[in-house]
Amino acid sequence: MSEIANYFLYRNAEGETGLSANSIDDLNLDDLFAEIDYCHSSIGRQYLYYLLLSDKTSGMEKQEALLSSLATHTELRTLLSNSLKELDKPDAYSIVSILENDNTGIGAKEMALINICRFLPLLFLALMLLTHSGVFLTLFVFSFVANAVLHYRNKAKIQRYFFSIPQLLKMIRQAGKLAQNKEFISVDPSITTAVEGLKKYISYFRFNLSLDNDMAIMFYMVAELIRVFFLHEAYAVGRTFHLLKEKATAIHNVYRFIGFLDSILSVAILREELPYYCLPGDNRAGERLRTQAVYHPLIENCIPNDMVLHEKSALITGSNMAGKTCFMRTIGVNLLAAKTLHTCFAEVFEINTGISLLSSIHQGDNLMENKSYFMQEVTTIKDFVDESGHGNHLFLLDELFRGTNTKERIAISKAVLSWLVKSDNLVFVSTHDLELADMLEDEYELYYFSESVKDGILSFDYKLKRGVATEHNAIKILEICDYPASLVSEAHSITSI
């Protein structure tokens, strides 16, 4: 996953914001990616992962015609998959390193020096042979040593591109082939042959020279002496770095062209593998969200649920394991799938896909920053409060402020939840604090999950219901787990006070 994440991290380093690390963890997005990934190339996997975590609409909604063609035309699908498989190598993950501008290249002054020095050994050798002068022999030796220094110093600079440059060349070639097809070129009509000039210089690098026997080693040594003598490789390195920088935008466009085509193919295959799916729809008049038979793709035999929210957000009550948190994750995952894949795991899923997602589901002590559980959560929610003023956010919140006492937890939670729904934000919150349902019923629609205990067996139906949870089965669960009878009896007596 670290290599797959490289492009997402690169875009973050360039200043593009995506989902927070908390949200990625909260929604198990690495696991979700593994479920939806049917890409045929390393570039496609990196790009699809980036799209999933970018929290932006991918443009997949504009590719339904191509998706339909890939689903029905075997030859078109085979052409695309075979081309992409040429880039299904671990080395192709390193193409991202070329996109990173880290100023590794050769400076203008050094390049001018190389341009002069690459002719000096030949010049001094010719003068020595003509004049038989020891001076020119000395100059020849000196120039050869100087060239060796320049050669090996610049050879080291290219080591990080040992794998990526050959893959870059292959990427450009495959993009050129795919761009000849009118259906593929429709994804990005601006793709041209602007980067073709790179091939001439990249081909100077012979990174994969085989040294399997003595003859091969001898050939390498002779070739290396020639490269030092004429500074052939150092000159090529300098020209290539210059072109990589000059053509960076074009290279990035080709990378995205390949990555998006592979993502489209992945969606076409994913749709065939799902039990059912729908295209995301726009909100109906007066509604914020409508779902019908929505499910979570990572849960085997997941129980589907329906929900309609009008002008309010959603407050969900119920006991542990009843399905509250899982349902919130289902909503978050389907929002991201709508944005990234233009595909939802539901029969109906209607929401504003321009809405941004923020979540606080998993929280814990931060030992590295010396923060308690409560302080960690306070810091996270403060960020949400600040962001909420911009509007159009979906907040997923699980058991707010559980790290403090009941009285203050309810008071703070009520104040925060009332604040967050301002500015056209949509909030999903799960809670055990039934008091919040009474305090927030004007701002939140109330839903719950329930369980039952019968004949010593705890069971859940995982069905979302309107209203507030009324069952209190926590003490019964203690009985099922064989807690001492006197302990259970004391617990019952306290609840009746």
PEFEN-V268204 format. One record per residue. RES is the residue in three letters. PHI is phi in whole degrees, -180 to 180 (NA if undefined). Layout:
# PEFEN-V268204
{{RES/PHI} {RES/PHI}}
This chain:
# PEFEN-V268204
{{MET/NA} {SER/-63} {GLU/-73} {ILE/-64} {ALA/-77} {ASN/-59} {TYR/-70} {PHE/-60} {LEU/-68} {TYR/-62} {ARG/-65} {ASN/-63} {ALA/-64} {GLU/-82} {GLY/102} {GLU/-88} {THR/-89} {GLY/-135} {LEU/-65} {SER/-74} {ALA/-60} {ASN/-62} {SER/-67} {ILE/-60} {ASP/-73} {ASP/-56} {LEU/-98} {ASN/51} {LEU/-73} {ASP/-65} {ASP/-68} {LEU/-63} {PHE/-59} {ALA/-60} {GLU/-75} {ILE/-96} {ASP/-81} {TYR/-121} {CYS/-70} {HIS/-107} {SER/-138} {SER/-64} {ILE/-63} {GLY/-61} {ARG/-65} {GLN/-61} {TYR/-72} {LEU/-64} {TYR/-62} {TYR/-61} {LEU/-60} {LEU/-63} {LEU/-94} {SER/-76} {ASP/60} {LYS/-134} {THR/-68} {SER/-86} {GLY/94} {MET/-63} {GLU/-64} {LYS/-88} {GLN/-112} {GLU/-63} {ALA/-64} {LEU/-67} {LEU/-59} {SER/-65} {SER/-64} {LEU/-66} {ALA/-77} {THR/-113} {HIS/-106} {THR/-62} {GLU/-65} {LEU/-64} {ARG/-66} {THR/-65} {LEU/-59} {LEU/-67} {SER/-64} {ASN/-66} {SER/-66} {LEU/-69} {LYS/-63} {GLU/-64} {LEU/-109} {ASP/-93} {LYS/-126} {PRO/-54} {ASP/-60} {ALA/-67} {TYR/-62} {SER/-81} {ILE/-60} {VAL/-58} {SER/-62} {ILE/-72} {LEU/-71} {GLU/-75} {ASN/-93} {ASP/-112} {ASN/56} {THR/-78} {GLY/-68} {ILE/-90} {GLY/-70} {ALA/-62} {LYS/-67} {GLU/-67} {MET/-65} {ALA/-65} {LEU/-64} {ILE/-63} {ASN/-60} {ILE/-80} {CYS/-67} {ARG/-70} {PHE/-103} {LEU/-66} {PRO/-57} {LEU/-66} {LEU/-63} {PHE/-69} {LEU/-65} {ALA/-63} {LEU/-65} {MET/-65} {LEU/-68} {LEU/-79} {THR/-103} {HIS/56} {SER/-91} {GLY/-67} {VAL/-61} {PHE/-69} {LEU/-64} {THR/-62} {LEU/-63} {PHE/-62} {VAL/-62} {PHE/-61} {SER/-66} {PHE/-66} {VAL/-63} {ALA/-61} {ASN/-65} {ALA/-63} {VAL/-61} {LEU/-62} {HIS/-61} {TYR/-78} {ARG/-65} {ASN/-82} {LYS/-62} {ALA/-65} {LYS/-67} {ILE/-91} {GLN/-59} {ARG/-68} {TYR/-101} {PHE/-54} {PHE/-100} {SER/-76} {ILE/-65} {PRO/-60} {GLN/-71} {LEU/-61} {LEU/-60} {LYS/-66} {MET/-61} {ILE/-62} {ARG/-63} {GLN/-68} {ALA/-63} {GLY/-61} {LYS/-65} {LEU/-68} {ALA/-69} {GLN/-79} {ASN/-95} {LYS/-65} {GLU/-74} {PHE/-76} {ILE/-66} {SER/-65} {VAL/-64} {ASP/-153} {PRO/-63} {SER/-81} {ILE/-65} {THR/-132} {THR/-97} {ALA/-62} {VAL/-95} {GLU/-60} {GLY/-61} {LEU/-65} {LYS/-58} {LYS/-57} {TYR/-88} {ILE/-65} {SER/-68} {TYR/-66} {PHE/-82} {ARG/-115} {PHE/-76} {ASN/-104} {LEU/-63} {SER/-83} {LEU/-121} {ASP/-83} {ASN/-149} {ASP/-63} {MET/-63} {ALA/-64} {ILE/-65} {MET/-63} {PHE/-61} {TYR/-62} {MET/-63} {VAL/-65} {ALA/-62} {GLU/-67} {LEU/-63} {ILE/-66} {ARG/-65} {VAL/-68} {PHE/-58} {PHE/-102} {LEU/50} {HIS/-60} {GLU/-72} {ALA/-61} {TYR/-65} {ALA/-65} {VAL/-60} {GLY/-61} {ARG/-64} {THR/-67} {PHE/-59} {HIS/-62} {LEU/-70} {LEU/-59} {LYS/-72} {GLU/-66} {LYS/-102} {ALA/-57} {THR/-65} {ALA/-65} {ILE/-61} {HIS/-64} {ASN/-64} {VAL/-66} {TYR/-58} {ARG/-68} {PHE/-60} {ILE/-64} {GLY/-62} {PHE/-73} {LEU/-59} {ASP/-67} {SER/-63} {ILE/-64} {LEU/-62} {SER/-61} {VAL/-65} {ALA/-59} {ILE/-74} {LEU/-56} {ARG/-59} {GLU/-72} {GLU/-90} {LEU/-78} {PRO/-63} {TYR/-166} {TYR/-155} {CYS/-143} {LEU/-86} {PRO/-64} {GLY/-115} {ASP/-79} {ASN/-63} {ARG/-80} {ALA/-57} {GLY/82} {GLU/-115} {ARG/-103} {LEU/-157} {ARG/-139} {THR/-128} {GLN/-137} {ALA/54} {VAL/-79} {TYR/-142} {HIS/-101} {PRO/-70} {LEU/-90} {ILE/-103} {GLU/-67} {ASN/54} {CYS/-62} {ILE/-78} {PRO/-76} {ASN/-139} {ASP/-117} {MET/-160} {VAL/-132} {LEU/-114} {HIS/-97} {GLU/-94} {LYS/-115} {SER/-93} {ALA/-127} {LEU/-116} {ILE/-118} {THR/-112} {GLY/141} {SER/-82} {ASN/-61} {MET/73} {ALA/-79} {GLY/127} {LYS/-61} {THR/-65} {CYS/-61} {PHE/-67} {MET/-63} {ARG/-62} {THR/-61} {ILE/-65} {GLY/-63} {VAL/-63} {ASN/-70} {LEU/-63} {LEU/-65} {ALA/-66} {ALA/-62} {LYS/-70} {THR/-84} {LEU/-105} {HIS/49} {THR/-147} {CYS/-122} {PHE/-90} {ALA/-171} {GLU/-86} {VAL/-143} {PHE/-146} {GLU/-122} {ILE/-161} {ASN/-76} {THR/-73} {GLY/-81} {ILE/-74} {SER/-94} {LEU/-110} {LEU/-137} {SER/-138} {SER/-139} {ILE/-114} {HIS/-95} {GLN/-132} {GLY/-163} {ASP/-62} {ASN/-111} {LEU/-66} {MET/-66} {GLU/-102} {ASN/57} {LYS/-113} {SER/-74} {TYR/-55} {PHE/-63} {MET/-66} {GLN/-62} {GLU/-69} {VAL/-59} {THR/-63} {THR/-64} {ILE/-68} {LYS/-61} {ASP/-61} {PHE/-65} {VAL/-61} {ASP/-65} {GLU/-70} {SER/-61} {GLY/-64} {HIS/-78} {GLY/79} {ASN/60} {HIS/-118} {LEU/-106} {PHE/-103} {LEU/-113} {LEU/-128} {ASP/-115} {GLU/50} {LEU/-59} {PHE/54} {ARG/-69} {GLY/-86} {THR/-134} {ASN/-71} {THR/-59} {LYS/-62} {GLU/-72} {ARG/-61} {ILE/-66} {ALA/-64} {ILE/-67} {SER/-62} {LYS/-62} {ALA/-64} {VAL/-66} {LEU/-67} {SER/-69} {TRP/-69} {LEU/-65} {VAL/-76} {LYS/-70} {SER/59} {ASP/65} {ASN/-91} {LEU/-115} {VAL/-122} {PHE/-113} {VAL/-135} {SER/-108} {THR/-159} {HIS/-95} {ASP/-83} {LEU/-66} {GLU/-60} {LEU/-64} {ALA/-62} {ASP/-67} {MET/-72} {LEU/-116} {GLU/-66} {ASP/-79} {GLU/-113} {TYR/-129} {GLU/-82} {LEU/-102} {TYR/-135} {TYR/-153} {PHE/-115} {SER/-136} {GLU/-135} {SER/-138} {VAL/-122} {LYS/-140} {ASP/55} {GLY/73} {ILE/-117} {LEU/-92} {SER/-138} {PHE/-126} {ASP/-101} {TYR/56} {LYS/-104} {LEU/-77} {LYS/-129} {ARG/-81} {GLY/116} {VAL/-124} {ALA/-59} {THR/-115} {GLU/-73} {HIS/-129} {ASN/-111} {ALA/-60} {ILE/-71} {LYS/-63} {ILE/-65} {LEU/-61} {GLU/-63} {ILE/-60} {CYS/-88} {ASP/62} {TYR/-67} {PRO/-56} {ALA/-59} {SER/-67} {LEU/-66} {VAL/-65} {SER/-63} {GLU/-64} {ALA/-62} {HIS/-62} {SER/-67} {ILE/-68} {THR/-67} {SER/-84} {ILE/-73}}
